[in-house]
Amino acid sequence: MGYSVGQVARFAGVTVRALHHWDGIGLLVPGGRSHAGHRRYTDADLERLQQILFYRELGFPLEEVAALLDDPDADPQVHLRRQHDLLSTRIEKLQKMAAAVEHAMEARRMGINLTPEERFEVFGDQDPEQYADEARQRWGGTEAYAESQRRAARYTKDDWKRIQAETDDWNARYAALVTAGHPAAGEEAMDLAEEHRRHMGRWFYDCPHAMHRCLGEMYVADARFTAHYDALAPGLAAHLRDAILANAARHGA
């Protein structure tokens, strides 16, 4: 007896109107008949319907779907292979889209709520999220990390520009100090180390001298931080570490 148009519409998730339209244009013509002469969809029709729904889901126009399904040289294996290729392409595209969305979500969690153009304007070619995952893994359970997240989430583009300007200014002054040969335990170096600590406390998280000492040690222990600071002036990372330790000592930490 086959299946009525209403039955097919219900279990295929399409409208009766769509089925009537596909019947009218010859895309899916029911191949069976009831005793009363009414058209009924056969199992072969349902297989064709599955193919139609698949190609339609991928955005193919109905006329292209008809051409694909009515190709006399295409057997079921050809359709399966084509569908596999199309799905693989779609999956790859969706994965890239998902990665982009995750990147945007991470940026928002990190408080860097800027467009790509604004980020370049503020940070240049430096990526403020470059070590975001590692930072979360290393310090995600600390209050300092949570506090930095809360503060950063409130910052506007102007705030980030001010932070970056202060950082650039401090970098230039400390690099000049190192280049001029000032000792790490000298007053000028220790004063700049204290300014560095207060900058962290003002913008990101409370940074007592004990924590600042840990940061200083990390600047030497982690080759990436060393490379960053030494790019400002040769030996700057170790010099800054020593200045931070000296400054902490003069404050009794």
Secondary structure, 3 states (H helix, E strand, C coil): CCECHHHHHHHHCCCHHHHHHHHHCCCCCCCEECCCCCEEECHHHHHHHHHHHHHHHCCCCHHHHHHHHCCCCCCHHHHHHHHHHHHHHHHHHHHHHHHHHHHHHHHHHCCCCCCHHHHHHHHCCCCCCCCHHHHHHHHCCCHHHHHHHHHHCCCCHHHHHHHHHHHHHHHHHHHHHHHCCCCCCCHHHHHHHHHHHHHHHHHCCCCCHHHHHHHHHHHHHCHHHHHHHHCCCCCHHHHHHHHHHHHHHHCCC
